[in-house]
Structure formats: C-alpha cells, structure tokens
Amino acid sequence: MPRSVRTPGASELARPADGDPSPEAIAEAAPRGSGRMRHDEKITVYISREELLALEQARLILRARHAMAVDRGRIVREAMSALLADFSRNGGESELVRRLSDHHDRQRP
C-alpha cells in the first residue's frame, strides 16, 4: 500500500504573529535524527569547501575510530536534530541563537 505524505500548507508553516512557536512544537518537529530510512522531503543546502571537508573528515573519523559507517546526510540530520533540541530547551540561550547572532553581528557594516 503506497504511503501518502501530507505536506503542510503555508498557513501551517508561518510563524504566529503573536510570537514564537512553543518549545513543544519545535521539539515535536525533529525529536531525533531520522537515521537510515527513505526520506520523502528534500532540501538543497550550499556549503563551503571547508565545511564539506570537515563533514567528510567527521564521517571518516566516525568510521575509523568508532566503527560507525554513516553517510554525510545522516550526520547532518543528527546535527540538525541536536541543534533544534537545544533551541527547544534553551531558546534565546541556545547554541543556534548564539551562533546566528554572532554571524549576524559580523555581517553588519
């Protein structure tokens, strides 16, 4: 039996005008990296050569030192899940907010 996936509409994706989504809603969105499975959704992310090399080095170290044969996508999904969980728990004090604030401040003239 084919599995049907419902894609959320724009109204469901838009942030409420009166504030941020609840921490529970964020945590539900990505409670854990999805692991090795067929994924129905796809995004394209552009990264620098240095970021790609660091990701590939992490993959090779996981394989050589920890006997974990994982692909780059799995590493990215786990990293994203960990970052979103931290954001859900810590909000404005999270690593995500800190790093984005640092980057935003460096971009200002």
FIKOLZA-1660 file (N, C-alpha, C; in steps of 0.1 Angstrom, whole numbers, plus 5000, padded with zeros to 4 digits):
% residues 109
   i   px   py   pz ch aa at
   1 5008 4988 5000  A  M  N
   1 5000 5000 5000  A  M CA
   1 5009 5012 5000  A  M  C
   2 5007 5021 4990  A  P  N
   2 5016 5034 4990  A  P CA
   2 5013 5043 5002  A  P  C
   3 5024 5049 5006  A  R  N
   3 5022 5058 5018  A  R CA
   3 5020 5072 5013  A  R  C
   4 5010 5078 5018  A  S  N
   4 5007 5092 5014  A  S CA
   4 5013 5101 5025  A  S  C
   5 5020 5111 5020  A  V  N
   5 5026 5121 5029  A  V CA
   5 5019 5134 5027  A  V  C
   6 5014 5140 5037  A  R  N
   6 5007 5153 5036  A  R CA
   6 5017 5164 5039  A  R  C
   7 5018 5173 5029  A  T  N
   7 5027 5185 5030  A  T CA
   7 5019 5196 5037  A  T  C
   8 5025 5203 5047  A  P  N
   8 5018 5214 5054  A  P CA
   8 5017 5226 5044  A  P  C
   9 5006 5233 5046  A  G  N
   9 5003 5245 5038  A  G CA
   9 5011 5257 5044  A  G  C
  10 5010 5268 5037  A  A  N
  10 5017 5280 5041  A  A CA
  10 5012 5285 5055  A  A  C
  11 4999 5284 5057  A  S  N
  11 4994 5289 5070  A  S CA
  11 4999 5280 5081  A  S  C
  12 5002 5268 5079  A  E  N
  12 5007 5259 5090  A  E CA
  12 5022 5262 5092  A  E  C
  13 5029 5266 5082  A  L  N
  13 5043 5268 5083  A  L CA
  13 5047 5282 5088  A  L  C
  14 5038 5292 5086  A  A  N
  14 5041 5305 5090  A  A CA
  14 5041 5307 5105  A  A  C
  15 5050 5315 5110  A  R  N
  15 5051 5317 5125  A  R CA
  15 5039 5326 5129  A  R  C
  16 5033 5323 5140  A  P  N
  16 5022 5331 5145  A  P CA
  16 5027 5346 5147  A  P  C
  17 5018 5355 5144  A  A  N
  17 5022 5369 5146  A  A CA
  17 5024 5373 5160  A  A  C
  18 5018 5366 5169  A  D  N
  18 5019 5370 5184  A  D CA
  18 5031 5364 5190  A  D  C
  19 5040 5357 5183  A  G  N
  19 5052 5352 5190  A  G CA
  19 5058 5339 5184  A  G  C
  20 5067 5333 5190  A  D  N
  20 5074 5321 5185  A  D CA
  20 5066 5309 5188  A  D  C
  21 5068 5298 5180  A  P  N
  21 5061 5286 5183  A  P CA
  21 5066 5281 5196  A  P  C
  22 5058 5272 5202  A  S  N
  22 5061 5267 5215  A  S CA
  22 5073 5258 5215  A  S  C
  23 5081 5257 5225  A  P  N
  23 5092 5247 5225  A  P CA
  23 5087 5233 5222  A  P  C
  24 5075 5229 5227  A  E  N
  24 5070 5216 5224  A  E CA
  24 5068 5214 5209  A  E  C
  25 5063 5224 5202  A  A  N
  25 5061 5223 5188  A  A CA
  25 5074 5221 5181  A  A  C
  26 5084 5228 5185  A  I  N
  26 5097 5227 5179  A  I CA
  26 5103 5213 5181  A  I  C
  27 5102 5208 5194  A  A  N
  27 5107 5195 5197  A  A CA
  27 5100 5184 5190  A  A  C
  28 5087 5185 5188  A  E  N
  28 5079 5175 5180  A  E CA
  28 5084 5175 5166  A  E  C
  29 5088 5186 5160  A  A  N
  29 5091 5187 5146  A  A CA
  29 5104 5178 5143  A  A  C
  30 5113 5178 5152  A  A  N
  30 5125 5170 5149  A  A CA
  30 5131 5164 5163  A  A  C
  31 5124 5155 5169  A  P  N
  31 5128 5150 5182  A  P CA
  31 5141 5142 5181  A  P  C
  32 5145 5136 5170  A  R  N
  32 5157 5128 5169  A  R CA
  32 5160 5127 5154  A  R  C
  33 5173 5126 5151  A  G  N
  33 5176 5124 5137  A  G CA
  33 5170 5112 5131  A  G  C
  34 5165 5112 5119  A  S  N
  34 5157 5101 5113  A  S CA
  34 5165 5089 5110  A  S  C
  35 5178 5089 5109  A  G  N
  35 5185 5077 5107  A  G CA
  35 5185 5072 5093  A  G  C
  36 5187 5060 5091  A  R  N
  36 5187 5054 5077  A  R CA
  36 5173 5049 5074  A  R  C
  37 5167 5056 5065  A  M  N
  37 5154 5053 5060  A  M CA
  37 5151 5061 5047  A  M  C
  38 5141 5058 5041  A  R  N
  38 5137 5066 5029  A  R CA
  38 5131 5079 5033  A  R  C
  39 5136 5090 5028  A  H  N
  39 5131 5103 5032  A  H CA
  39 5122 5108 5021  A  H  C
  40 5111 5114 5024  A  D  N
  40 5102 5119 5014  A  D CA
  40 5104 5134 5011  A  D  C
  41 5111 5141 5019  A  E  N
  41 5113 5155 5017  A  E CA
  41 5128 5158 5014  A  E  C
  42 5131 5168 5007  A  K  N
  42 5145 5171 5003  A  K CA
  42 5146 5186 5003  A  K  C
  43 5158 5191 5007  A  I  N
  43 5162 5205 5006  A  I CA
  43 5176 5205 5000  A  I  C
  44 5180 5216 4994  A  T  N
  44 5194 5217 4990  A  T CA
  44 5200 5228 4998  A  T  C
  45 5212 5225 5003  A  V  N
  45 5220 5234 5012  A  V CA
  45 5233 5235 5006  A  V  C
  46 5237 5248 5004  A  Y  N
  46 5251 5250 4998  A  Y CA
  46 5260 5253 5010  A  Y  C
  47 5272 5246 5009  A  I  N
  47 5282 5248 5020  A  I CA
  47 5295 5251 5013  A  I  C
  48 5304 5256 5022  A  S  N
  48 5317 5259 5016  A  S CA
  48 5326 5247 5015  A  S  C
  49 5337 5248 5008  A  R  N
  49 5346 5237 5006  A  R CA
  49 5351 5232 5020  A  R  C
  50 5354 5242 5028  A  E  N
  50 5359 5238 5042  A  E CA
  50 5349 5231 5050  A  E  C
  51 5336 5235 5049  A  E  N
  51 5326 5228 5056  A  E CA
  51 5324 5214 5051  A  E  C
  52 5325 5212 5038  A  L  N
  52 5324 5199 5032  A  L CA
  52 5335 5190 5036  A  L  C
  53 5347 5195 5036  A  L  N
  53 5359 5187 5041  A  L CA
  53 5357 5183 5056  A  L  C
  54 5353 5193 5064  A  A  N
  54 5351 5189 5078  A  A CA
  54 5340 5179 5080  A  A  C
  55 5330 5179 5072  A  L  N
  55 5319 5169 5073  A  L CA
  55 5324 5156 5069  A  L  C
  56 5332 5155 5058  A  E  N
  56 5338 5143 5053  A  E CA
  56 5348 5137 5063  A  E  C
  57 5356 5146 5069  A  Q  N
  57 5365 5142 5079  A  Q CA
  57 5358 5136 5091  A  Q  C
  58 5347 5142 5095  A  A  N
  58 5339 5136 5106  A  A CA
  58 5334 5122 5103  A  A  C
  59 5329 5121 5090  A  R  N
  59 5324 5108 5086  A  R CA
  59 5335 5097 5086  A  R  C
  60 5347 5101 5082  A  L  N
  60 5358 5091 5081  A  L CA
  60 5363 5088 5096  A  L  C
  61 5363 5098 5104  A  I  N
  61 5367 5095 5118  A  I CA
  61 5356 5086 5125  A  I  C
  62 5344 5089 5123  A  L  N
  62 5333 5080 5128  A  L CA
  62 5335 5066 5124  A  L  C
  63 5339 5064 5111  A  R  N
  63 5341 5050 5106  A  R CA
  63 5354 5044 5112  A  R  C
  64 5365 5052 5112  A  A  N
  64 5378 5046 5116  A  A CA
  64 5379 5044 5131  A  A  C
  65 5374 5053 5139  A  R  N
  65 5376 5053 5153  A  R CA
  65 5364 5047 5161  A  R  C
  66 5352 5048 5155  A  H  N
  66 5340 5044 5162  A  H CA
  66 5332 5033 5155  A  H  C
  67 5338 5027 5144  A  A  N
  67 5332 5017 5137  A  A CA
  67 5317 5020 5133  A  A  C
  68 5315 5033 5129  A  M  N
  68 5302 5037 5125  A  M CA
  68 5302 5041 5110  A  M  C
  69 5296 5033 5102  A  A  N
  69 5295 5036 5088  A  A CA
  69 5282 5044 5085  A  A  C
  70 5284 5057 5086  A  V  N
  70 5272 5066 5083  A  V CA
  70 5275 5075 5072  A  V  C
  71 5265 5079 5065  A  D  N
  71 5267 5089 5054  A  D CA
  71 5266 5103 5059  A  D  C
  72 5270 5112 5050  A  R  N
  72 5270 5126 5054  A  R CA
  72 5256 5131 5057  A  R  C
  73 5246 5127 5050  A  G  N
  73 5232 5131 5053  A  G CA
  73 5228 5127 5067  A  G  C
  74 5232 5115 5071  A  R  N
  74 5229 5111 5085  A  R CA
  74 5235 5120 5095  A  R  C
  75 5248 5123 5093  A  I  N
  75 5255 5132 5102  A  I CA
  75 5248 5146 5103  A  I  C
  76 5244 5151 5091  A  V  N
  76 5237 5164 5091  A  V CA
  76 5224 5163 5098  A  V  C
  77 5216 5153 5096  A  R  N
  77 5203 5151 5102  A  R CA
  77 5204 5151 5117  A  R  C
  78 5214 5143 5122  A  E  N
  78 5217 5142 5137  A  E CA
  78 5221 5156 5142  A  E  C
  79 5230 5163 5135  A  A  N
  79 5234 5176 5140  A  A CA
  79 5223 5186 5140  A  A  C
  80 5214 5185 5130  A  M  N
  80 5203 5194 5130  A  M CA
  80 5193 5191 5141  A  M  C
  81 5191 5178 5143  A  S  N
  81 5182 5174 5154  A  S CA
  81 5187 5179 5168  A  S  C
  82 5200 5177 5170  A  A  N
  82 5206 5181 5183  A  A CA
  82 5205 5197 5184  A  A  C
  83 5208 5204 5174  A  L  N
  83 5207 5219 5174  A  L CA
  83 5193 5223 5177  A  L  C
  84 5183 5217 5171  A  L  N
  84 5169 5221 5173  A  L CA
  84 5164 5217 5187  A  L  C
  85 5169 5206 5192  A  A  N
  85 5165 5202 5206  A  A CA
  85 5171 5212 5216  A  A  C
  86 5183 5216 5213  A  D  N
  86 5189 5226 5222  A  D CA
  86 5181 5239 5221  A  D  C
  87 5177 5243 5209  A  F  N
  87 5169 5255 5208  A  F CA
  87 5156 5254 5215  A  F  C
  88 5150 5242 5214  A  S  N
  88 5137 5240 5221  A  S CA
  88 5139 5241 5236  A  S  C
  89 5150 5236 5241  A  R  N
  89 5152 5236 5256  A  R CA
  89 5156 5250 5261  A  R  C
  90 5165 5257 5253  A  N  N
  90 5171 5269 5258  A  N CA
  90 5168 5282 5251  A  N  C
  91 5160 5281 5241  A  G  N
  91 5155 5293 5234  A  G CA
  91 5166 5303 5231  A  G  C
  92 5165 5315 5236  A  G  N
  92 5174 5326 5234  A  G CA
  92 5188 5323 5239  A  G  C
  93 5190 5313 5248  A  E  N
  93 5203 5310 5253  A  E CA
  93 5209 5298 5245  A  E  C
  94 5203 5294 5235  A  S  N
  94 5207 5282 5227  A  S CA
  94 5219 5285 5219  A  S  C
  95 5226 5274 5215  A  E  N
  95 5237 5275 5206  A  E CA
  95 5233 5281 5192  A  E  C
  96 5221 5277 5187  A  L  N
  96 5216 5282 5175  A  L CA
  96 5215 5297 5175  A  L  C
  97 5209 5303 5185  A  V  N
  97 5207 5317 5186  A  V CA
  97 5221 5324 5188  A  V  C
  98 5229 5318 5196  A  R  N
  98 5243 5324 5198  A  R CA
  98 5250 5324 5185  A  R  C
  99 5251 5313 5178  A  R  N
  99 5258 5313 5165  A  R CA
  99 5252 5322 5154  A  R  C
 100 5239 5322 5153  A  L  N
 100 5233 5331 5144  A  L CA
 100 5235 5346 5147  A  L  C
 101 5234 5349 5160  A  S  N
 101 5237 5363 5165  A  S CA
 101 5251 5367 5162  A  S  C
 102 5261 5358 5164  A  D  N
 102 5275 5361 5161  A  D CA
 102 5276 5363 5146  A  D  C
 103 5270 5355 5138  A  H  N
 103 5271 5356 5123  A  H CA
 103 5265 5369 5119  A  H  C
 104 5253 5372 5124  A  H  N
 104 5246 5384 5121  A  H CA
 104 5254 5397 5124  A  H  C
 105 5260 5397 5136  A  D  N
 105 5268 5408 5141  A  D CA
 105 5280 5410 5132  A  D  C
 106 5286 5399 5127  A  R  N
 106 5298 5401 5118  A  R CA
 106 5294 5406 5104  A  R  C
 107 5281 5404 5100  A  Q  N
 107 5277 5409 5087  A  Q CA
 107 5273 5424 5087  A  Q  C
 108 5271 5430 5098  A  R  N
 108 5268 5444 5099  A  R CA
 108 5280 5453 5095  A  R  C
 109 5277 5463 5087  A  P  N
 109 5288 5473 5083  A  P CA
 109 5293 5481 5094  A  P  C
% end
